[in-house]
Amino acid sequence: MSAGPVCLYCQGSNPPGQTSCRHCGMPLPATAAHAEQRRLRRFTGFCIGLTLFCVAMFFWLPRS
Ligand SMILES: [Zn+2]
């Protein structure tokens, strides 16, 4: 359920914002959190685009 980064070495979950693993002490991949944020932003942009597309279709298509 934790949304924090997962250690690549011991597969342990860590709280968000952690820079090193609390289980084994290895540095956590900082890019993983950024990739997650980028993925989330792309998904949000896709949802907004889809909504705009639906609104455009709603007004563009003839009503019966
Ligand atoms: Zn670890």
N, CA, C, O and the ligand as a Tripos MOL2 file, in Angstrom:
@<TRIPOS>MOLECULE
protein
  257   255    65     0     0
PROTEIN
NO_CHARGES

@<TRIPOS>ATOM
      1 N           0.8290   -1.2050    0.0000 N.3       1 MET1
      2 CA          0.0000    0.0000    0.0000 C.3       1 MET1
      3 C           0.8630    1.2550    0.0000 C.2       1 MET1
      4 O           0.4030    2.3350   -0.3700 O.2       1 MET1
      5 N           2.1450    1.1030    0.4270 N.am      2 SER2
      6 CA          3.0260    2.2600    0.5030 C.3       2 SER2
      7 C           3.3580    2.7750   -0.8860 C.2       2 SER2
      8 O           3.6280    1.9930   -1.7970 O.2       2 SER2
      9 N           3.3370    4.0920   -1.0460 N.am      3 ALA3
     10 CA          3.6180    4.6900   -2.3440 C.3       3 ALA3
     11 C           5.0720    5.1120   -2.4600 C.2       3 ALA3
     12 O           5.4600    5.7430   -3.4430 O.2       3 ALA3
     13 N           5.8840    4.7680   -1.4570 N.am      4 GLY4
     14 CA          7.2810    5.1710   -1.4720 C.3       4 GLY4
     15 C           8.0900    4.3520   -2.4500 C.2       4 GLY4
     16 O           7.5960    3.3910   -3.0400 O.2       4 GLY4
     17 N           9.3550    4.7480   -2.6160 N.am      5 PRO5
     18 CA         10.2190    4.0130   -3.5500 C.3       5 PRO5
     19 C          10.5880    2.6430   -3.0110 C.2       5 PRO5
     20 O          10.7390    2.4580   -1.8030 O.2       5 PRO5
     21 N          10.7330    1.6870   -3.9130 N.am      6 VAL6
     22 CA         11.1030    0.3310   -3.5470 C.3       6 VAL6
     23 C          12.5930    0.1460   -3.8110 C.2       6 VAL6
     24 O          13.0990    0.5160   -4.8700 O.2       6 VAL6
     25 N          13.2850   -0.4300   -2.8350 N.am      7 CYS7
     26 CA         14.7280   -0.6410   -2.9630 C.3       7 CYS7
     27 C          15.0100   -1.6810   -4.0450 C.2       7 CYS7
     28 O          14.3550   -2.7200   -4.1230 O.2       7 CYS7
     29 N          16.0160   -1.3670   -4.8840 N.am      8 LEU8
     30 CA         16.3740   -2.2930   -5.9600 C.3       8 LEU8
     31 C          17.1820   -3.4650   -5.4350 C.2       8 LEU8
     32 O          17.3070   -4.4820   -6.1180 O.2       8 LEU8
     33 N          17.7390   -3.3420   -4.2210 N.am      9 TYR9
     34 CA         18.6520   -4.3610   -3.7130 C.3       9 TYR9
     35 C          17.9280   -5.3650   -2.8290 C.2       9 TYR9
     36 O          18.1450   -6.5710   -2.9440 O.2       9 TYR9
     37 N          17.0600   -4.8620   -1.9390 N.am     10 CYS10
     38 CA         16.3920   -5.7770   -1.0110 C.3      10 CYS10
     39 C          14.8810   -5.8020   -1.2260 C.2      10 CYS10
     40 O          14.1670   -6.5070   -0.5120 O.2      10 CYS10
     41 N          14.3890   -5.0410   -2.2020 N.am     11 GLN11
     42 CA         12.9600   -4.9910   -2.5450 C.3      11 GLN11
     43 C          12.1070   -4.4900   -1.3930 C.2      11 GLN11
     44 O          10.8970   -4.7130   -1.3710 O.2      11 GLN11
     45 N          12.7320   -3.8120   -0.4330 N.am     12 GLY12
     46 CA         11.9770   -3.2730    0.6910 C.3      12 GLY12
     47 C          11.3180   -1.9600    0.3250 C.2      12 GLY12
     48 O          11.8680   -1.1720   -0.4440 O.2      12 GLY12
     49 N          10.1430   -1.7300    0.8750 N.am     13 SER13
     50 CA          9.4400   -0.4750    0.6110 C.3      13 SER13
     51 C           9.9150    0.5890    1.5840 C.2      13 SER13
     52 O          10.2380    0.3050    2.7370 O.2      13 SER13
     53 N           9.9500    1.8160    1.0940 N.am     14 ASN14
     54 CA         10.4230    2.9280    1.9010 C.3      14 ASN14
     55 C           9.4040    4.0560    1.8610 C.2      14 ASN14
     56 O           8.6360    4.1720    0.9060 O.2      14 ASN14
     57 N           9.3950    4.8890    2.8990 N.am     15 PRO15
     58 CA          8.4770    6.0360    2.8870 C.3      15 PRO15
     59 C           8.8650    7.0160    1.7960 C.2      15 PRO15
     60 O          10.0410    7.1220    1.4490 O.2      15 PRO15
     61 N           7.8950    7.7310    1.2530 N.am     16 PRO16
     62 CA          8.1900    8.7040    0.1890 C.3      16 PRO16
     63 C           9.1680    9.7650    0.6640 C.2      16 PRO16
     64 O           9.1230   10.1990    1.8150 O.2      16 PRO16
     65 N          10.0460   10.1740   -0.2310 N.am     17 GLY17
     66 CA         11.0140   11.2060    0.0930 C.3      17 GLY17
     67 C          12.3030   10.6510    0.6570 C.2      17 GLY17
     68 O          13.2550   11.4010    0.8740 O.2      17 GLY17
     69 N          12.3530    9.3460    0.9000 N.am     18 GLN18
     70 CA         13.5560    8.7150    1.4360 C.3      18 GLN18
     71 C          14.6200    8.6340    0.3470 C.2      18 GLN18
     72 O          14.3250    8.2730   -0.7930 O.2      18 GLN18
     73 N          15.8500    8.9690    0.7000 N.am     19 THR19
     74 CA         16.9270    8.9400   -0.2950 C.3      19 THR19
     75 C          17.7500    7.6630   -0.1940 C.2      19 THR19
     76 O          18.4040    7.2760   -1.1620 O.2      19 THR19
     77 N          17.7310    7.0030    0.9580 N.am     20 SER20
     78 CA         18.4510    5.7410    1.0910 C.3      20 SER20
     79 C          17.5430    4.7200    1.7650 C.2      20 SER20
     80 O          16.6710    5.0660    2.5600 O.2      20 SER20
     81 N          17.7690    3.4570    1.4280 N.am     21 CYS21
     82 CA         16.9060    2.3900    1.9400 C.3      21 CYS21
     83 C          17.0190    2.2880    3.4550 C.2      21 CYS21
     84 O          18.1190    2.3130    4.0050 O.2      21 CYS21
     85 N          15.8970    2.1770    4.1130 N.am     22 ARG22
     86 CA         15.9240    2.0680    5.5650 C.3      22 ARG22
     87 C          16.1770    0.6320    6.0070 C.2      22 ARG22
     88 O          16.3720    0.3710    7.1940 O.2      22 ARG22
     89 N          16.1740   -0.3010    5.0530 N.am     23 HIS23
     90 CA         16.4220   -1.7040    5.3970 C.3      23 HIS23
     91 C          17.8860   -2.0700    5.2260 C.2      23 HIS23
     92 O          18.4830   -2.6770    6.1150 O.2      23 HIS23
     93 N          18.4700   -1.7050    4.0870 N.am     24 CYS24
     94 CA         19.8480   -2.0930    3.8140 C.3      24 CYS24
     95 C          20.7750   -0.8940    3.6670 C.2      24 CYS24
     96 O          21.9910   -1.0720    3.5950 O.2      24 CYS24
     97 N          20.2350    0.3250    3.6210 N.am     25 GLY25
     98 CA         21.0840    1.5130    3.5860 C.3      25 GLY25
     99 C          21.5700    1.9050    2.2090 C.2      25 GLY25
    100 O          22.2800    2.9000    2.0710 O.2      25 GLY25
    101 N          21.2060    1.1490    1.1860 N.am     26 MET26
    102 CA         21.6490    1.4870   -0.1610 C.3      26 MET26
    103 C          20.8720    2.7000   -0.6620 C.2      26 MET26
    104 O          19.7120    2.8830   -0.2930 O.2      26 MET26
    105 N          21.4990    3.5360   -1.5040 N.am     27 PRO27
    106 CA         20.7860    4.7030   -2.0440 C.3      27 PRO27
    107 C          19.6350    4.2660   -2.9340 C.2      27 PRO27
    108 O          19.7710    3.3690   -3.7670 O.2      27 PRO27
    109 N          18.5150    4.9150   -2.7400 N.am     28 LEU28
    110 CA         17.3360    4.5740   -3.5390 C.3      28 LEU28
    111 C          17.3930    5.2740   -4.8890 C.2      28 LEU28
    112 O          17.9630    6.3590   -5.0040 O.2      28 LEU28
    113 N          16.8120    4.6640   -5.9030 N.am     29 PRO29
    114 CA         16.7790    5.3170   -7.2160 C.3      29 PRO29
    115 C          15.9030    6.5540   -7.1710 C.2      29 PRO29
    116 O          14.6830    6.4560   -7.0340 O.2      29 PRO29
    117 N          16.5310    7.7260   -7.2860 N.am     30 ALA30
    118 CA         15.7810    8.9820   -7.2200 C.3      30 ALA30
    119 C          14.9300    9.1760   -8.4640 C.2      30 ALA30
    120 O          13.9450    9.9150   -8.4510 O.2      30 ALA30
    121 N          15.3260    8.4960   -9.5480 N.am     31 THR31
    122 CA         14.5930    8.6880  -10.7990 C.3      31 THR31
    123 C          13.2570    7.9620  -10.7760 C.2      31 THR31
    124 O          12.3530    8.2910  -11.5450 O.2      31 THR31
    125 N          13.1310    6.9720   -9.8950 N.am     32 ALA32
    126 CA         11.8910    6.1970   -9.8630 C.3      32 ALA32
    127 C          10.7140    7.0820   -9.4750 C.2      32 ALA32
    128 O           9.6390    6.9980  -10.0690 O.2      32 ALA32
    129 N          10.9260    7.9240   -8.4790 N.am     33 ALA33
    130 CA          9.8500    8.8120   -8.0500 C.3      33 ALA33
    131 C           9.5200    9.8030   -9.1540 C.2      33 ALA33
    132 O           8.3540   10.1190   -9.3910 O.2      33 ALA33
    133 N          10.5640   10.2940   -9.8330 N.am     34 HIS34
    134 CA         10.3300   11.2500  -10.9170 C.3      34 HIS34
    135 C           9.5850   10.5810  -12.0720 C.2      34 HIS34
    136 O           8.6920   11.1760  -12.6740 O.2      34 HIS34
    137 N           9.9640    9.3350  -12.3750 N.am     35 ALA35
    138 CA          9.2910    8.6140  -13.4540 C.3      35 ALA35
    139 C           7.8260    8.4020  -13.1090 C.2      35 ALA35
    140 O           6.9490    8.4970  -13.9670 O.2      35 ALA35
    141 N           7.5790    8.1110  -11.8320 N.am     36 GLU36
    142 CA          6.1950    7.9220  -11.3940 C.3      36 GLU36
    143 C           5.4060    9.2100  -11.5660 C.2      36 GLU36
    144 O           4.2680    9.1970  -12.0350 O.2      36 GLU36
    145 N           6.0290   10.3310  -11.1770 N.am     37 GLN37
    146 CA          5.3560   11.6240  -11.3200 C.3      37 GLN37
    147 C           5.0960   11.9330  -12.7850 C.2      37 GLN37
    148 O           4.0310   12.4350  -13.1450 O.2      37 GLN37
    149 N           6.0940   11.6250  -13.6420 N.am     38 ARG38
    150 CA          5.9440   11.9080  -15.0700 C.3      38 ARG38
    151 C           4.8310   11.0500  -15.6550 C.2      38 ARG38
    152 O           4.0390   11.5120  -16.4760 O.2      38 ARG38
    153 N           4.7830    9.7880  -15.2170 N.am     39 ARG39
    154 CA          3.7470    8.8850  -15.7080 C.3      39 ARG39
    155 C           2.3650    9.3790  -15.2880 C.2      39 ARG39
    156 O           1.4100    9.3430  -16.0640 O.2      39 ARG39
    157 N           2.2850    9.8440  -14.0330 N.am     40 LEU40
    158 CA          1.0130   10.3460  -13.5180 C.3      40 LEU40
    159 C           0.5870   11.5910  -14.2800 C.2      40 LEU40
    160 O          -0.5910   11.7640  -14.5950 O.2      40 LEU40
    161 N           1.5700   12.4740  -14.5800 N.am     41 ARG41
    162 CA          1.2480   13.7020  -15.3070 C.3      41 ARG41
    163 C           0.7820   13.3880  -16.7220 C.2      41 ARG41
    164 O          -0.1360   14.0220  -17.2420 O.2      41 ARG41
    165 N           1.4370   12.3860  -17.3470 N.am     42 ARG42
    166 CA          1.0270   12.0120  -18.7080 C.3      42 ARG42
    167 C          -0.3870   11.4390  -18.6930 C.2      42 ARG42
    168 O          -1.1880   11.7020  -19.5910 O.2      42 ARG42
    169 N          -0.6810   10.6480  -17.6550 N.am     43 PHE43
    170 CA         -2.0140   10.0710  -17.5360 C.3      43 PHE43
    171 C          -3.0600   11.1640  -17.3180 C.2      43 PHE43
    172 O          -4.1490   11.1100  -17.8910 O.2      43 PHE43
    173 N          -2.7260   12.1570  -16.4860 N.am     44 THR44
    174 CA         -3.6390   13.2720  -16.2490 C.3      44 THR44
    175 C          -3.8800   14.0460  -17.5360 C.2      44 THR44
    176 O          -5.0120   14.4150  -17.8460 O.2      44 THR44
    177 N          -2.8030   14.2910  -18.2860 N.am     45 GLY45
    178 CA         -2.9380   14.9920  -19.5640 C.3      45 GLY45
    179 C          -3.7900   14.2070  -20.5420 C.2      45 GLY45
    180 O          -4.5750   14.7790  -21.2980 O.2      45 GLY45
    181 N          -3.6290   12.8820  -20.5210 N.am     46 PHE46
    182 CA         -4.4310   12.0390  -21.3970 C.3      46 PHE46
    183 C          -5.9110   12.1300  -21.0260 C.2      46 PHE46
    184 O          -6.7690   12.1980  -21.9060 O.2      46 PHE46
    185 N          -6.2100   12.1300  -19.7270 N.am     47 CYS47
    186 CA         -7.6030   12.2250  -19.2700 C.3      47 CYS47
    187 C          -8.2070   13.5700  -19.6680 C.2      47 CYS47
    188 O          -9.3590   13.6340  -20.0970 O.2      47 CYS47
    189 N          -7.4240   14.6460  -19.5250 N.am     48 ILE48
    190 CA         -7.9200   15.9730  -19.8860 C.3      48 ILE48
    191 C          -8.1870   16.0300  -21.3920 C.2      48 ILE48
    192 O          -9.2050   16.5680  -21.8290 O.2      48 ILE48
    193 N          -7.2650   15.4720  -22.1800 N.am     49 GLY49
    194 CA         -7.4450   15.4360  -23.6300 C.3      49 GLY49
    195 C          -8.6750   14.6440  -24.0250 C.2      49 GLY49
    196 O          -9.4270   15.0350  -24.9180 O.2      49 GLY49
    197 N          -8.8690   13.5230  -23.3460 N.am     50 LEU50
    198 CA        -10.0300   12.6810  -23.6400 C.3      50 LEU50
    199 C         -11.3250   13.4200  -23.2980 C.2      50 LEU50
    200 O         -12.3050   13.3400  -24.0390 O.2      50 LEU50
    201 N         -11.3230   14.1370  -22.1760 N.am     51 THR51
    202 CA        -12.5010   14.9070  -21.7780 C.3      51 THR51
    203 C         -12.7990   16.0010  -22.7960 C.2      51 THR51
    204 O         -13.9500   16.2000  -23.1870 O.2      51 THR51
    205 N         -11.7480   16.7160  -23.2270 N.am     52 LEU52
    206 CA        -11.9380   17.7600  -24.2320 C.3      52 LEU52
    207 C         -12.4510   17.1630  -25.5360 C.2      52 LEU52
    208 O         -13.2930   17.7540  -26.2120 O.2      52 LEU52
    209 N         -11.9380   15.9910  -25.8800 N.am     53 PHE53
    210 CA        -12.3820   15.3310  -27.1050 C.3      53 PHE53
    211 C         -13.8690   14.9730  -27.0040 C.2      53 PHE53
    212 O         -14.6230   15.1580  -27.9590 O.2      53 PHE53
    213 N         -14.2780   14.4650  -25.8520 N.am     54 CYS54
    214 CA        -15.6860   14.0940  -25.6520 C.3      54 CYS54
    215 C         -16.5890   15.3280  -25.7100 C.2      54 CYS54
    216 O         -17.6720   15.2830  -26.2930 O.2      54 CYS54
    217 N         -16.1370   16.4310  -25.1010 N.am     55 VAL55
    218 CA        -16.9250   17.6680  -25.1260 C.3      55 VAL55
    219 C         -17.0510   18.1760  -26.5590 C.2      55 VAL55
    220 O         -18.1230   18.6020  -26.9870 O.2      55 VAL55
    221 N         -15.9260   18.1240  -27.3020 N.am     56 ALA56
    222 CA        -15.9480   18.5660  -28.6980 C.3      56 ALA56
    223 C         -16.8860   17.6970  -29.5180 C.2      56 ALA56
    224 O         -17.6410   18.2030  -30.3480 O.2      56 ALA56
    225 N         -16.8390   16.3940  -29.2910 N.am     57 MET57
    226 CA        -17.7260   15.4830  -30.0180 C.3      57 MET57
    227 C         -19.1920   15.7360  -29.6380 C.2      57 MET57
    228 O         -20.0850   15.6380  -30.4800 O.2      57 MET57
    229 N         -19.4210   16.0580  -28.3790 N.am     58 PHE58
    230 CA        -20.7870   16.3010  -27.9080 C.3      58 PHE58
    231 C         -21.4170   17.4670  -28.6460 C.2      58 PHE58
    232 O         -22.5980   17.4350  -28.9900 O.2      58 PHE58
    233 N         -20.6050   18.5150  -28.8910 N.am     59 PHE59
    234 CA        -21.1430   19.7010  -29.5730 C.3      59 PHE59
    235 C         -21.0730   19.5500  -31.1010 C.2      59 PHE59
    236 O         -21.8550   20.1510  -31.8370 O.2      59 PHE59
    237 N         -20.1100   18.7260  -31.5560 N.am     60 TRP60
    238 CA        -19.8920   18.6320  -33.0010 C.3      60 TRP60
    239 C         -20.8990   17.6830  -33.6600 C.2      60 TRP60
    240 O         -21.4140   17.9540  -34.7450 O.2      60 TRP60
    241 N         -21.1690   16.5530  -32.9690 N.am     61 LEU61
    242 CA        -22.0620   15.5660  -33.5660 C.3      61 LEU61
    243 C         -23.5070   16.0630  -33.5120 C.2      61 LEU61
    244 O         -23.8980   16.7270  -32.5530 O.2      61 LEU61
    245 N         -24.2940   15.7470  -34.5280 N.am     62 PRO62
    246 CA        -25.7020   16.1810  -34.5210 C.3      62 PRO62
    247 C         -26.5020   15.4430  -33.4610 C.2      62 PRO62
    248 O         -26.3170   14.2500  -33.2200 O.2      62 PRO62
    249 N         -27.3830   16.1840  -32.8470 N.am     63 ARG63
    250 CA        -28.2370   15.5870  -31.8200 C.3      63 ARG63
    251 C         -29.5100   15.0330  -32.4580 C.2      63 ARG63
    252 O         -30.0960   15.6600  -33.3420 O.2      63 ARG63
    253 N         -29.9200   13.8830  -32.0130 N.am     64 SER64
    254 CA        -31.1170   13.2560  -32.5920 C.3      64 SER64
    255 C         -32.3540   13.6180  -31.7620 C.2      64 SER64
    256 O         -33.4610   13.1870  -32.0850 O.2      64 SER64
    257 ZN         17.2110   -1.9820    0.5720 Zn       65 ZN65
@<TRIPOS>BOND
     1     1     2 1
     2     2     3 1
     3     3     4 2
     4     3     5 am
     5     5     6 1
     6     6     7 1
     7     7     8 2
     8     7     9 am
     9     9    10 1
    10    10    11 1
    11    11    12 2
    12    11    13 am
    13    13    14 1
    14    14    15 1
    15    15    16 2
    16    15    17 am
    17    17    18 1
    18    18    19 1
    19    19    20 2
    20    19    21 am
    21    21    22 1
    22    22    23 1
    23    23    24 2
    24    23    25 am
    25    25    26 1
    26    26    27 1
    27    27    28 2
    28    27    29 am
    29    29    30 1
    30    30    31 1
    31    31    32 2
    32    31    33 am
    33    33    34 1
    34    34    35 1
    35    35    36 2
    36    35    37 am
    37    37    38 1
    38    38    39 1
    39    39    40 2
    40    39    41 am
    41    41    42 1
    42    42    43 1
    43    43    44 2
    44    43    45 am
    45    45    46 1
    46    46    47 1
    47    47    48 2
    48    47    49 am
    49    49    50 1
    50    50    51 1
    51    51    52 2
    52    51    53 am
    53    53    54 1
    54    54    55 1
    55    55    56 2
    56    55    57 am
    57    57    58 1
    58    58    59 1
    59    59    60 2
    60    59    61 am
    61    61    62 1
    62    62    63 1
    63    63    64 2
    64    63    65 am
    65    65    66 1
    66    66    67 1
    67    67    68 2
    68    67    69 am
    69    69    70 1
    70    70    71 1
    71    71    72 2
    72    71    73 am
    73    73    74 1
    74    74    75 1
    75    75    76 2
    76    75    77 am
    77    77    78 1
    78    78    79 1
    79    79    80 2
    80    79    81 am
    81    81    82 1
    82    82    83 1
    83    83    84 2
    84    83    85 am
    85    85    86 1
    86    86    87 1
    87    87    88 2
    88    87    89 am
    89    89    90 1
    90    90    91 1
    91    91    92 2
    92    91    93 am
    93    93    94 1
    94    94    95 1
    95    95    96 2
    96    95    97 am
    97    97    98 1
    98    98    99 1
    99    99   100 2
   100    99   101 am
   101   101   102 1
   102   102   103 1
   103   103   104 2
   104   103   105 am
   105   105   106 1
   106   106   107 1
   107   107   108 2
   108   107   109 am
   109   109   110 1
   110   110   111 1
   111   111   112 2
   112   111   113 am
   113   113   114 1
   114   114   115 1
   115   115   116 2
   116   115   117 am
   117   117   118 1
   118   118   119 1
   119   119   120 2
   120   119   121 am
   121   121   122 1
   122   122   123 1
   123   123   124 2
   124   123   125 am
   125   125   126 1
   126   126   127 1
   127   127   128 2
   128   127   129 am
   129   129   130 1
   130   130   131 1
   131   131   132 2
   132   131   133 am
   133   133   134 1
   134   134   135 1
   135   135   136 2
   136   135   137 am
   137   137   138 1
   138   138   139 1
   139   139   140 2
   140   139   141 am
   141   141   142 1
   142   142   143 1
   143   143   144 2
   144   143   145 am
   145   145   146 1
   146   146   147 1
   147   147   148 2
   148   147   149 am
   149   149   150 1
   150   150   151 1
   151   151   152 2
   152   151   153 am
   153   153   154 1
   154   154   155 1
   155   155   156 2
   156   155   157 am
   157   157   158 1
   158   158   159 1
   159   159   160 2
   160   159   161 am
   161   161   162 1
   162   162   163 1
   163   163   164 2
   164   163   165 am
   165   165   166 1
   166   166   167 1
   167   167   168 2
   168   167   169 am
   169   169   170 1
   170   170   171 1
   171   171   172 2
   172   171   173 am
   173   173   174 1
   174   174   175 1
   175   175   176 2
   176   175   177 am
   177   177   178 1
   178   178   179 1
   179   179   180 2
   180   179   181 am
   181   181   182 1
   182   182   183 1
   183   183   184 2
   184   183   185 am
   185   185   186 1
   186   186   187 1
   187   187   188 2
   188   187   189 am
   189   189   190 1
   190   190   191 1
   191   191   192 2
   192   191   193 am
   193   193   194 1
   194   194   195 1
   195   195   196 2
   196   195   197 am
   197   197   198 1
   198   198   199 1
   199   199   200 2
   200   199   201 am
   201   201   202 1
   202   202   203 1
   203   203   204 2
   204   203   205 am
   205   205   206 1
   206   206   207 1
   207   207   208 2
   208   207   209 am
   209   209   210 1
   210   210   211 1
   211   211   212 2
   212   211   213 am
   213   213   214 1
   214   214   215 1
   215   215   216 2
   216   215   217 am
   217   217   218 1
   218   218   219 1
   219   219   220 2
   220   219   221 am
   221   221   222 1
   222   222   223 1
   223   223   224 2
   224   223   225 am
   225   225   226 1
   226   226   227 1
   227   227   228 2
   228   227   229 am
   229   229   230 1
   230   230   231 1
   231   231   232 2
   232   231   233 am
   233   233   234 1
   234   234   235 1
   235   235   236 2
   236   235   237 am
   237   237   238 1
   238   238   239 1
   239   239   240 2
   240   239   241 am
   241   241   242 1
   242   242   243 1
   243   243   244 2
   244   243   245 am
   245   245   246 1
   246   246   247 1
   247   247   248 2
   248   247   249 am
   249   249   250 1
   250   250   251 1
   251   251   252 2
   252   251   253 am
   253   253   254 1
   254   254   255 1
   255   255   256 2
@<TRIPOS>SUBSTRUCTURE
     1 MET1         2 RESIDUE 1 A MET
     2 SER2         6 RESIDUE 1 A SER
     3 ALA3        10 RESIDUE 1 A ALA
     4 GLY4        14 RESIDUE 1 A GLY
     5 PRO5        18 RESIDUE 1 A PRO
     6 VAL6        22 RESIDUE 1 A VAL
     7 CYS7        26 RESIDUE 1 A CYS
     8 LEU8        30 RESIDUE 1 A LEU
     9 TYR9        34 RESIDUE 1 A TYR
    10 CYS10       38 RESIDUE 1 A CYS
    11 GLN11       42 RESIDUE 1 A GLN
    12 GLY12       46 RESIDUE 1 A GLY
    13 SER13       50 RESIDUE 1 A SER
    14 ASN14       54 RESIDUE 1 A ASN
    15 PRO15       58 RESIDUE 1 A PRO
    16 PRO16       62 RESIDUE 1 A PRO
    17 GLY17       66 RESIDUE 1 A GLY
    18 GLN18       70 RESIDUE 1 A GLN
    19 THR19       74 RESIDUE 1 A THR
    20 SER20       78 RESIDUE 1 A SER
    21 CYS21       82 RESIDUE 1 A CYS
    22 ARG22       86 RESIDUE 1 A ARG
    23 HIS23       90 RESIDUE 1 A HIS
    24 CYS24       94 RESIDUE 1 A CYS
    25 GLY25       98 RESIDUE 1 A GLY
    26 MET26      102 RESIDUE 1 A MET
    27 PRO27      106 RESIDUE 1 A PRO
    28 LEU28      110 RESIDUE 1 A LEU
    29 PRO29      114 RESIDUE 1 A PRO
    30 ALA30      118 RESIDUE 1 A ALA
    31 THR31      122 RESIDUE 1 A THR
    32 ALA32      126 RESIDUE 1 A ALA
    33 ALA33      130 RESIDUE 1 A ALA
    34 HIS34      134 RESIDUE 1 A HIS
    35 ALA35      138 RESIDUE 1 A ALA
    36 GLU36      142 RESIDUE 1 A GLU
    37 GLN37      146 RESIDUE 1 A GLN
    38 ARG38      150 RESIDUE 1 A ARG
    39 ARG39      154 RESIDUE 1 A ARG
    40 LEU40      158 RESIDUE 1 A LEU
    41 ARG41      162 RESIDUE 1 A ARG
    42 ARG42      166 RESIDUE 1 A ARG
    43 PHE43      170 RESIDUE 1 A PHE
    44 THR44      174 RESIDUE 1 A THR
    45 GLY45      178 RESIDUE 1 A GLY
    46 PHE46      182 RESIDUE 1 A PHE
    47 CYS47      186 RESIDUE 1 A CYS
    48 ILE48      190 RESIDUE 1 A ILE
    49 GLY49      194 RESIDUE 1 A GLY
    50 LEU50      198 RESIDUE 1 A LEU
    51 THR51      202 RESIDUE 1 A THR
    52 LEU52      206 RESIDUE 1 A LEU
    53 PHE53      210 RESIDUE 1 A PHE
    54 CYS54      214 RESIDUE 1 A CYS
    55 VAL55      218 RESIDUE 1 A VAL
    56 ALA56      222 RESIDUE 1 A ALA
    57 MET57      226 RESIDUE 1 A MET
    58 PHE58      230 RESIDUE 1 A PHE
    59 PHE59      234 RESIDUE 1 A PHE
    60 TRP60      238 RESIDUE 1 A TRP
    61 LEU61      242 RESIDUE 1 A LEU
    62 PRO62      246 RESIDUE 1 A PRO
    63 ARG63      250 RESIDUE 1 A ARG
    64 SER64      254 RESIDUE 1 A SER
    65 ZN65       257 GROUP 0 **** ****
